[in-house]
Amino acid sequence: MKRPLALVGTIAVTVGVLAGTLMMPFASASSHREAPAISKDPSADNTDVYAFVTPDKPDTVTLVANYIPAEEPSGGPNFYEWDPSVLYEIHIHNGNGTNDEITYQFRFKTKVIDSDTFLYNVGPITFDGTRYVNWNRPQTYSVTRIDENGQSNLLKSDALVPPVNIGPRSTPFYDDLARAAIQDLPNGGKVFAGQRDDPFFVDLGSIFDLLGLRPFNAAHKVPCPDPASPCPTSNGVDDVAGLSVHSIVLQVPKSDLAHNHVTPTDPNDRNSVIGVYASASRRTTRVLDDSNDDNNNNNSSNNNNWVQVSRLGEPLINEVLIPMGQKDRWNRTDPVQDRQFEKFYLHPEPAGLINSLFQGTVMPIDESGRTDLVAILLTGLKLPPGNPTGVTNFTFTGNRRMDLLRLNMAVGPTAAVGAGNTLGVLAGDLAGFPNGRRLEDDVTDIEVRAIAQGYGAVVKAVVGLPDKSPNNSIGDGDNQNNVGDAANHKGFFSQFPYVRSPKSGYDPTNHITDGTPLSLP
């Protein structure tokens, strides 16, 4: 009876892909459930991208691409893992706005040791120096670099993926287990691919309840209707606290990324600035039949063209700037085609919402003509000559509109990992967002203030952008220094892979953000 089911699956998958291909000329569907299509495909959902000059190794850049949002640590018996049928990629634009690009590709394989047990592991998982012992479903992966000329170079094959953090019996001394999966790459690079604690922090519950900001609850135009259950003014709540993602952490020499392949030292040299985005792709058609091996998914019936289903550069773009009817199209589009979305930056919907919902509290925000957002998010920033920083070609990659996370590699780190000013450039920290993105950068508050034209005194003095007040203090209230959820933002590793280990599935405090442990029987 399996064959008819396989035939139905084949028809459904083929028709679905053909329909999407006919309607969307640029085949590509991203960040924590930010678009309708990708919300149904979490294994390919690119949640966040980070790029920063490495504080403990400043001749390198560290790139982090996170996938699979909101992983519950206790998600067994089939724990979260990389999908072998997905092509995961990190892309580098280094040609001053042209199509020149370096791509790092990651392909995963899964092996089942004993198919006659339901167990993920058959005993405590240990590392014997070459492999993980007692893990019944180990994964490995390859890393391939494709240069500007289209030449492929296999950097690593059969690299180890660590198991997820199940609990003290199954994954004892988890940090050590995960550390064994750090792989060296040629030319001094490193790579890690596995489950990590989600470093992103945001009050999703309040923001998507009609753009609520808990610190400004009293000013919101729409009050909470039940007097017995008011919406108090408070700090924000980290709604991804205790949840995990799967991270690809890639550290490479700056010279590998620069257009001229020379380590950049002058921040005004165009070779110093790169643009980064990550993506996930699936085959255009997948044939489901009894011979397919879901663990490797490399059988000949599936060797057709790749179609991009997720991409991410700057944070929160598709979530809050791109309208519902364009979200899936945006995710299918290559960044070089992003001019078609420029109107959503010039006329940002959130600006009008903030004006309406917080009328009388915020200074009125310009709802059109927002060339400032185009410069910051689509082309990169040029700073005026003679500004106090001495930097003019700050993050500028050319006039072509592209959603890229831009990094000036010649601007050195200003603090250890996790210790930078969370408001980045808005607070005068030129090593922070939007010059790349560090793990600690509060991108939600930074982008909300940018949209609200509350850029702060530093940016006003250097760039001349407006510093409207109190717009320069609004945000979701979830930041690194809040007592209630500080535990989720501290403890980044000082050494590679920097993103901290995921919480244990056995830990009963996974969803407690105030540090209060549960009472156990």
Buried (B, 14 or more C-beta within 10 A) or exposed (E): EEEEEBEEBBEEBBEEBEEBBEEBEBBBBBBBBBBEBBBEBBBBBBBBBBBBBBBBBEEBBBBBBBBBBBBBBBEBEEBBBBBBBBBBBBBBBBBBBBEBBBBBBBBBBBEEEEEEEEBBBBEBBBBEEEEBBBBBBBBBBBBBBBBBEEEEEEBBEEBBBBBBBBBEEBBEEBEEBBBBBBBEBEEBBBBBBBBBBBBBBBBBBBBEEEBBBBBBBEBBEEEBEEEEEEBEEBBBBBBBBBBBBBBBBBBBBBBBBBBEBEBBEEBBBBBBBBBBBBBBBBBBBBBBBEEBEEBBBEEEBBEEEBBBBBBBBBBBBBBBBBEEEBBBBBBBBBBBBBEEBBEBBBBBBBBEBBBEBBEEBBBEBBBEEBEBBBBBBBBBBBBEEEBEBEBBBBBBBBEBBBBBBBBBBBBEBBBEBBBBBBBBBBBBBBBBBBBBBBBBBBBBBBBBBBBBBBBBEBBBBBBEBBBBEBBBBBBBBBBBEBEBBBBBBEEBBEEBBBBBBBBBBBBEBBBBBEEEEEEEE
